[in-house]
């Protein structure tokens, strides 16, 4: 299936133009003016075009690949899939659970809540802004999720969300289309430190690339959302190159691909 890429070169309201280096030439750009805060209205203006891009791409018979700086940008990707009539399983590859709500989060960080929001937990304004109804928890696979806050862990343990490791991607089976979301901080921070919240002890670049390639060969991946690295924390360029390697394995595309 032909892929169409869109780059949203922001980490919330902060510009991240280096994300373009992980996308092939010709990728579309989603960069509305005036993205200066994380208010619901501003985030809706940033994320609504992603949902539209995903729906339009799917209706054209292609696979959307959305590259952005934060995991909340996965919300409109799922919304676009649903708008196109596709009910996917969600494979969420991340060092963090992103399953916090205001009641469980010590930091109240918005970027730690999108997976919870997508299954109907916590505030729903972001989902409502892009027309997303909750996804059934049993349709979600959290892959890795090794850095969890205590109450977040308890919420996950009590949920119907499936749990697995990166190595398991080579053997997981699904009964239909899949939305893959990958936060590239899933990589071991010893090999890829250029993230706002790096987490040690995870899978290395080679292992992750191999597992992503195996998943791509077996699953019906209809959409991919990607949360990239932070250029200011990657002075050597090693993190960016590690991320590009993993994305090429997952998508079969990338710079020069």
N, C-alpha and C positions, 0 to 999 in steps of 0.2 A: 504494500500500500504506500502510495506517495505521501510524504509528510509536508505539512506547511508549518513554518515556525513563526512565532510572534515573540518579540522581546519587550518586556516591560522593565525598563532600566531604572528601577527604583527598589530600595529597601524601605517599604512604607513611604515616607515623604523624602527620604534621602536618595539622591541620584546615585546610580551604580552603572555608569556607562561601560565598564569593563565586561559586563555580561554579554555584550555583543560578540566578544571574542570566542564564546562557546557555541555560537550559532553559525550555521552556514550562510554564505553570501545570499542576499536577497530576502532575508528574514524581515517580516513586517515589524513595525515599531508601534508600541502603545505608550505614548508619552504626553498625556494631556498637560496643559499649562496649569499653574497655580496649585500644584500638589505640595502643600506646605504644612500639613498637620495630619493627624490620624482621626479626625472627626468622621462620623458616619457619612456626611455628605461628600467629603473629599475622597474617602475610600471608595464610595460608590462610583464616583467619576473615574477613578483609576481602574476599578475592577469590572465595571459594566462592559467596557470594550473587549475584555478578555472573553466573557461569556458569549458575546456576539460573534467574535472571531471563531470560537470553538464551534458554535452551532453552524455558522456559514461554511466552515471548512468541512465538517462532517456531511452536510447536505450536498456538498460538491464532490463527495466520494473520497476525500483525503483524510489523513490523520493529523489532528492539531497537536503541536508541541509548543507549550507555553513556558517561557523562561523568564523568571522574575527573581527578585531579591529576597522575598519572604514567603512563608508557607501559606499565609492567608490568601495569596493569589491562586491557590488550588481551589478555593470555594467557587469562583466563577467558572472554572474549567468543568467541574461537576455539574454546575447549573447549565452550561452550554450543552453538555452531553444529554442531560435530561430534556432540554428544550428540543433537541434533535430526535427525541423518541428512543433514546438508548438508556437502559437501566443497568449500569455496570457494577461489578465488584470494584472495590477501592483498595489498592495495594499501597500502603503508606510507609515508605522507607525513610527512616529518620532516627537519629540518635536520641531524640526527645519524643515524648508521647504526644505532645500538643493536645492533651486531653484535659487540660485544666479548665475550670470555670472560675468566676470571681470568688466563689465559695471555697475553692481548693487551692488557688494560686497564691503563694507567698509574695510574688512580685507584681501581680495584676498585669503582667506583660501580655499584650494582645496576641503576639506571635506564638504564645504557648497554648492558645485556645482553639485554633481552627478545626482540628479533627473533632473535638467535642461539639463545636457549633454545627458541624456538618451532619452529626447524628441527632441533633435536636437538643443538646445540652447547653446550658449557659445562654448568654445573650444571642438573639437571633437577628439583629439588625443587619449584619453583613449578608447573611443568607437571604433575607427578605429583599435587600437591595438588588440582588441578581436573580430573584425568583426561584430560590432553591428550597424545596421542602426537605425535611430530614431523611437521611439515608438509613436504612435498617442496620443496626450495629453488626448483625451477623454477616453482612456483606462487606465488612471491613477487615483487612489484614494489616496489623501493625507489625512492621518488620524492623527489628533491632530494638528500638525504644528502651535503651539501656540507662538513660538519665531521667528519672522520674521523681517529681516531688512526692512526699509521703501521702498526701490526700489524693493526689492524681493517681498514684499507684493503686490505692484502695478503690478508686472509682473504676479504673480499668479492670481490676480483679473481679469486681462485681458486675461488670458489663458483659455483653455478648460479643465483644470485639475479639477476633482471632489474633493470636500472637505467634510469631515465628522469628527466625534469625535470617541473616542475609544468605547464608549457605543454603537455606531451605528454598530459596527462589527457584533453584534448579529442578525441584520436584513438586512444587505446588500445582494443583490443577483447579481449573475454574470451569463452570458450566455455561459461560457466555462471555460477553465483552468485559474488558478490564480497563480501568483508569489507573495508571501508575503515577504516583507522586513520589519524587525523590528529593529529599533535603540532603544536599551533598555534605552536610556536617556528619552524616552517618559514617564517613571515613574516619579512621583512627587519626586523632589529632597529631600523632607523631609524624604522620606522612602528609597531612593536610591541615595545618594550623590556622588557615586564614578565614576563620569564622568568628562571629560575635560571641558564640557560645560553644567553643570547641570541647569535645568530649573524648578523653583517652580511652583506649582499650577496645575499640571497635575493629571492624574488618579493614584490612588494608586495601590499597587501590587495586591490586591484581585480583584479589579474591572478589571484591565488589564488582569489578568489570566482568569477570567470568560469570558470576551469578546473574548479573543483569542481562548478559548475552543469552544465557540459557533460558531465562524467563521470556525474553523477546522472541526466541525461537519456538516456544511452546504455547504461549498465551495469545489470545486475540486482543492485543492492546489497541484500543480505539482512541485513546488520548493520553498524553504525557504532560505532567506539570513538574516543573523543576524549580527548586529554590537554590540559588547560587551562592558564591562566596563573596567576601568583602574585600575589595581591591586594596583598601588602605591597610589591611592586616596581612597582605600577601606580597611583601616587597620583593621576595626572591622569584615570584612567579610560579613556585612549585605547586601551590594549591590550585591555581588556575589550570595548570597542565594536568594535574591529577583529575580534576573535575571534567575536563574535556575528554580525557581517556574513558572515564566511566560513561559519559553521555554518548560517546561514539559506540560503545558496546551496547547501550540500551536502545538507541535510536537507529543505529546504522548510518548516522549522518553526523556532520559537524564541520568545522573549518577544514577545508580541503577535501571533505568527504562527498 
